[in-house]
Amino acid sequence: MIFTLIVHASPIQNQAPETALRFARSLLEAGHTLHRVFFYRDGVYNANALASGSADDVSIPFEWRSLAQEYQVDLVVCIAAAIRRGILDTNEARRYEKSQHNLAEGFELSGLGQLIEASILSDRVITFGGRG
């Protein structure tokens, strides 16, 4: 079965991103395919390379990147939501005349078209941290 996950929540304020990460690992270990993880709304904070926690905290961006490298999973961050929240890749930092970029390695900025395509190609689309 082919899955796409949508993560709406920040890893700082919500357990949903970590739950999504554990779910992703479980489905991949069970032999399913994870086509794409799409980070939307406050979920874009999962791709912040500058976020730091205490020494005993799990680094959610690092864990997503590890998962993506191990299983060749697309980690797509909604470009509009990211820019509004100050998550920029090199191109967007240049475009908005910012001196730095902070999109974590392994993530890519893209539009909602990537979510639509993933939804069409997937058997199941599961949302984590969505608003009711």
HELIX and SHEET records of a PDB file:
HELIX    1   1 ALA A   16  GLU A   29  1                                  14    
HELIX    2   2 ARG A   41  ALA A   47  5                                   7    
HELIX    3   3 ILE A   60  TYR A   71  1                                  12    
HELIX    4   4 ILE A   79  ARG A   84  1                                   6    
HELIX    5   5 THR A   90  ARG A   95  1                                   6    
HELIX    6   6 LEU A  112  LEU A  121  1                                  10    
SHEET    1   A 5 PHE A 107  SER A 110  0                                        
SHEET    2   A 5 ASP A  74  CYS A  78  1                                        
SHEET    3   A 5 THR A  33  PHE A  39  1                                        
SHEET    4   A 5 ILE A   2  VAL A   7  1                                        
SHEET    5   A 5 ARG A 124  PHE A 128  1                                        
END                                                                             
